[in-house]
Amino acid sequence: MVYIRVKEILKEQKKTKYWFVKNMEGGYQALSHLMDNKTSGIHFETLDKMCRVLDCEPGDIIVRKRKGSSNK
């Protein structure tokens, strides 16, 4: 399963969900679904913007969670 780590990154950077939504300049509901891993896809443009806003790389945001593994 592919997992989006935005919440974890925000926590590491001591930033809020509100800060993220404001800086992403997107719809709250769409970004909230993305952060809660309730979405089935992501555009490369969105991923690129997330990387710029969070100052990280795509591999920091998207990880593969293996079945039966406790690692994310």
PyMOL commands that place a pseudoatom at each C-alpha (Angstrom):
pseudoatom trace, name=CA, resn=MET, resi=1, chain=A, elem=C, hetatm=0, pos=[0.000, 0.000, 0.000]
pseudoatom trace, name=CA, resn=VAL, resi=2, chain=A, elem=C, hetatm=0, pos=[1.303, 3.450, -0.891]
pseudoatom trace, name=CA, resn=TYR, resi=3, chain=A, elem=C, hetatm=0, pos=[1.158, 5.835, 2.052]
pseudoatom trace, name=CA, resn=ILE, resi=4, chain=A, elem=C, hetatm=0, pos=[1.322, 9.650, 2.125]
pseudoatom trace, name=CA, resn=ARG, resi=5, chain=A, elem=C, hetatm=0, pos=[3.382, 10.944, 5.086]
pseudoatom trace, name=CA, resn=VAL, resi=6, chain=A, elem=C, hetatm=0, pos=[2.288, 14.598, 5.116]
pseudoatom trace, name=CA, resn=LYS, resi=7, chain=A, elem=C, hetatm=0, pos=[0.991, 14.487, 8.709]
pseudoatom trace, name=CA, resn=GLU, resi=8, chain=A, elem=C, hetatm=0, pos=[4.245, 12.991, 9.957]
pseudoatom trace, name=CA, resn=ILE, resi=9, chain=A, elem=C, hetatm=0, pos=[6.344, 15.550, 8.073]
pseudoatom trace, name=CA, resn=LEU, resi=10, chain=A, elem=C, hetatm=0, pos=[4.251, 18.417, 9.453]
pseudoatom trace, name=CA, resn=LYS, resi=11, chain=A, elem=C, hetatm=0, pos=[4.718, 17.052, 12.960]
pseudoatom trace, name=CA, resn=GLU, resi=12, chain=A, elem=C, hetatm=0, pos=[8.497, 16.718, 12.447]
pseudoatom trace, name=CA, resn=GLN, resi=13, chain=A, elem=C, hetatm=0, pos=[8.633, 20.307, 11.169]
pseudoatom trace, name=CA, resn=LYS, resi=14, chain=A, elem=C, hetatm=0, pos=[6.298, 21.552, 13.946]
pseudoatom trace, name=CA, resn=LYS, resi=15, chain=A, elem=C, hetatm=0, pos=[3.820, 22.928, 11.413]
pseudoatom trace, name=CA, resn=THR, resi=16, chain=A, elem=C, hetatm=0, pos=[0.026, 22.703, 11.379]
pseudoatom trace, name=CA, resn=LYS, resi=17, chain=A, elem=C, hetatm=0, pos=[-2.488, 21.316, 8.929]
pseudoatom trace, name=CA, resn=TYR, resi=18, chain=A, elem=C, hetatm=0, pos=[-3.818, 24.874, 8.584]
pseudoatom trace, name=CA, resn=TRP, resi=19, chain=A, elem=C, hetatm=0, pos=[-0.331, 26.103, 7.603]
pseudoatom trace, name=CA, resn=PHE, resi=20, chain=A, elem=C, hetatm=0, pos=[-0.058, 23.341, 5.014]
pseudoatom trace, name=CA, resn=VAL, resi=21, chain=A, elem=C, hetatm=0, pos=[-3.469, 24.013, 3.434]
pseudoatom trace, name=CA, resn=LYS, resi=22, chain=A, elem=C, hetatm=0, pos=[-2.814, 27.773, 3.334]
pseudoatom trace, name=CA, resn=ASN, resi=23, chain=A, elem=C, hetatm=0, pos=[0.599, 27.327, 1.677]
pseudoatom trace, name=CA, resn=MET, resi=24, chain=A, elem=C, hetatm=0, pos=[-0.655, 24.719, -0.779]
pseudoatom trace, name=CA, resn=GLU, resi=25, chain=A, elem=C, hetatm=0, pos=[-3.394, 27.151, -1.889]
pseudoatom trace, name=CA, resn=GLY, resi=26, chain=A, elem=C, hetatm=0, pos=[-5.747, 24.250, -2.556]
pseudoatom trace, name=CA, resn=GLY, resi=27, chain=A, elem=C, hetatm=0, pos=[-9.106, 23.086, -1.376]
pseudoatom trace, name=CA, resn=TYR, resi=28, chain=A, elem=C, hetatm=0, pos=[-9.248, 22.090, 2.276]
pseudoatom trace, name=CA, resn=GLN, resi=29, chain=A, elem=C, hetatm=0, pos=[-11.295, 18.950, 1.659]
pseudoatom trace, name=CA, resn=ALA, resi=30, chain=A, elem=C, hetatm=0, pos=[-9.057, 17.618, -1.134]
pseudoatom trace, name=CA, resn=LEU, resi=31, chain=A, elem=C, hetatm=0, pos=[-5.875, 18.228, 0.876]
pseudoatom trace, name=CA, resn=SER, resi=32, chain=A, elem=C, hetatm=0, pos=[-7.443, 16.767, 4.002]
pseudoatom trace, name=CA, resn=HIS, resi=33, chain=A, elem=C, hetatm=0, pos=[-8.338, 13.579, 2.099]
pseudoatom trace, name=CA, resn=LEU, resi=34, chain=A, elem=C, hetatm=0, pos=[-4.782, 13.436, 0.772]
pseudoatom trace, name=CA, resn=MET, resi=35, chain=A, elem=C, hetatm=0, pos=[-3.325, 13.810, 4.264]
pseudoatom trace, name=CA, resn=ASP, resi=36, chain=A, elem=C, hetatm=0, pos=[-5.678, 11.123, 5.611]
pseudoatom trace, name=CA, resn=ASN, resi=37, chain=A, elem=C, hetatm=0, pos=[-4.721, 8.718, 2.789]
pseudoatom trace, name=CA, resn=LYS, resi=38, chain=A, elem=C, hetatm=0, pos=[-8.297, 8.706, 1.508]
pseudoatom trace, name=CA, resn=THR, resi=39, chain=A, elem=C, hetatm=0, pos=[-7.373, 9.442, -2.081]
pseudoatom trace, name=CA, resn=SER, resi=40, chain=A, elem=C, hetatm=0, pos=[-6.596, 7.079, -4.934]
pseudoatom trace, name=CA, resn=GLY, resi=41, chain=A, elem=C, hetatm=0, pos=[-4.142, 9.223, -6.868]
pseudoatom trace, name=CA, resn=ILE, resi=42, chain=A, elem=C, hetatm=0, pos=[-1.979, 12.322, -6.932]
pseudoatom trace, name=CA, resn=HIS, resi=43, chain=A, elem=C, hetatm=0, pos=[-0.895, 14.579, -9.787]
pseudoatom trace, name=CA, resn=PHE, resi=44, chain=A, elem=C, hetatm=0, pos=[2.817, 15.165, -10.276]
pseudoatom trace, name=CA, resn=GLU, resi=45, chain=A, elem=C, hetatm=0, pos=[2.153, 18.913, -10.075]
pseudoatom trace, name=CA, resn=THR, resi=46, chain=A, elem=C, hetatm=0, pos=[0.586, 18.447, -6.619]
pseudoatom trace, name=CA, resn=LEU, resi=47, chain=A, elem=C, hetatm=0, pos=[3.481, 16.270, -5.471]
pseudoatom trace, name=CA, resn=ASP, resi=48, chain=A, elem=C, hetatm=0, pos=[5.984, 18.856, -6.728]
pseudoatom trace, name=CA, resn=LYS, resi=49, chain=A, elem=C, hetatm=0, pos=[4.171, 21.658, -4.893]
pseudoatom trace, name=CA, resn=MET, resi=50, chain=A, elem=C, hetatm=0, pos=[4.049, 19.566, -1.699]
pseudoatom trace, name=CA, resn=CYS, resi=51, chain=A, elem=C, hetatm=0, pos=[7.815, 19.064, -1.976]
pseudoatom trace, name=CA, resn=ARG, resi=52, chain=A, elem=C, hetatm=0, pos=[8.378, 22.811, -2.373]
pseudoatom trace, name=CA, resn=VAL, resi=53, chain=A, elem=C, hetatm=0, pos=[6.053, 23.721, 0.517]
pseudoatom trace, name=CA, resn=LEU, resi=54, chain=A, elem=C, hetatm=0, pos=[7.487, 21.071, 2.856]
pseudoatom trace, name=CA, resn=ASP, resi=55, chain=A, elem=C, hetatm=0, pos=[11.079, 21.467, 1.584]
pseudoatom trace, name=CA, resn=CYS, resi=56, chain=A, elem=C, hetatm=0, pos=[11.539, 17.753, 0.985]
pseudoatom trace, name=CA, resn=GLU, resi=57, chain=A, elem=C, hetatm=0, pos=[11.796, 15.117, -1.738]
pseudoatom trace, name=CA, resn=PRO, resi=58, chain=A, elem=C, hetatm=0, pos=[9.003, 12.922, -3.179]
pseudoatom trace, name=CA, resn=GLY, resi=59, chain=A, elem=C, hetatm=0, pos=[10.467, 9.874, -1.399]
pseudoatom trace, name=CA, resn=ASP, resi=60, chain=A, elem=C, hetatm=0, pos=[9.987, 11.667, 1.926]
pseudoatom trace, name=CA, resn=ILE, resi=61, chain=A, elem=C, hetatm=0, pos=[6.268, 12.098, 1.220]
pseudoatom trace, name=CA, resn=ILE, resi=62, chain=A, elem=C, hetatm=0, pos=[5.331, 8.843, -0.498]
pseudoatom trace, name=CA, resn=VAL, resi=63, chain=A, elem=C, hetatm=0, pos=[6.323, 5.532, 1.040]
pseudoatom trace, name=CA, resn=ARG, resi=64, chain=A, elem=C, hetatm=0, pos=[5.230, 1.968, 0.480]
pseudoatom trace, name=CA, resn=LYS, resi=65, chain=A, elem=C, hetatm=0, pos=[3.791, 0.257, 3.507]
pseudoatom trace, name=CA, resn=ARG, resi=66, chain=A, elem=C, hetatm=0, pos=[4.076, -3.499, 3.236]
pseudoatom trace, name=CA, resn=LYS, resi=67, chain=A, elem=C, hetatm=0, pos=[1.281, -5.713, 4.420]
pseudoatom trace, name=CA, resn=GLY, resi=68, chain=A, elem=C, hetatm=0, pos=[1.872, -6.981, 7.937]
pseudoatom trace, name=CA, resn=SER, resi=69, chain=A, elem=C, hetatm=0, pos=[4.655, -4.469, 8.542]
pseudoatom trace, name=CA, resn=SER, resi=70, chain=A, elem=C, hetatm=0, pos=[4.563, -1.891, 11.309]
pseudoatom trace, name=CA, resn=ASN, resi=71, chain=A, elem=C, hetatm=0, pos=[6.942, 0.380, 9.356]
pseudoatom trace, name=CA, resn=LYS, resi=72, chain=A, elem=C, hetatm=0, pos=[5.461, 3.193, 7.294]
for i in range(1, 72): cmd.bond("trace and resi %d" % i, "trace and resi %d" % (i + 1))
show_as sticks, trace
zoom trace
